[in-house]
Amino acid sequence: MKIKINGEELRTDRRVLSELLEELNIQPGRVAVEVNLKIIRKADYDTHPIMEGDNIEIVNFVGGG
C-alpha cells in the first residue's frame, strides 16, 4: 500500500504503526507520531492500523543543552 511519511511517499506492507516504525528503524520511545492529523498515543502503536493513503508525520525528540 502507499502512504506518506513526513511528506514522502512510501510503499509498505506493514499493517500497524509499531511494525512501520520497526521497518523504518525508528525507536518508538524517541518519537511522536501523528496519523491523518491525529496524535497517536505510544500505548496504541501496537494496535493502530496503517491504511492506504494515510498521511503520517513522525517527529524525533532531540536533546541538548
ZILINHU-V605117 format. One record per backbone hydrogen bond with DSSP energy under -1.0 kcal/mol. NH is the residue of the N-H (numbers start at 1). CO is the residue of the C=O. If there is no record, write none. Layout:
NH_CO ; NH_CO
//
This chain:
3_10 ; 4_54 ; 5_8 ; 6_56 ; 8_5 ; 10_3 ; 12_1 ; 17_48 ; 18_45 ; 20_16 ; 21_17 ; 22_18 ; 23_19 ; 24_20 ; 25_22 ; 26_21 ; 30_27 ; 31_28 ; 32_59 ; 34_57 ; 35_38 ; 36_55 ; 38_35 ; 40_33 ; 44_41 ; 45_42 ; 47_44 ; 48_44 ; 50_15 ; 53_2 ; 54_51 ; 56_4 ; 57_34 ; 59_32 ; 61_30
//
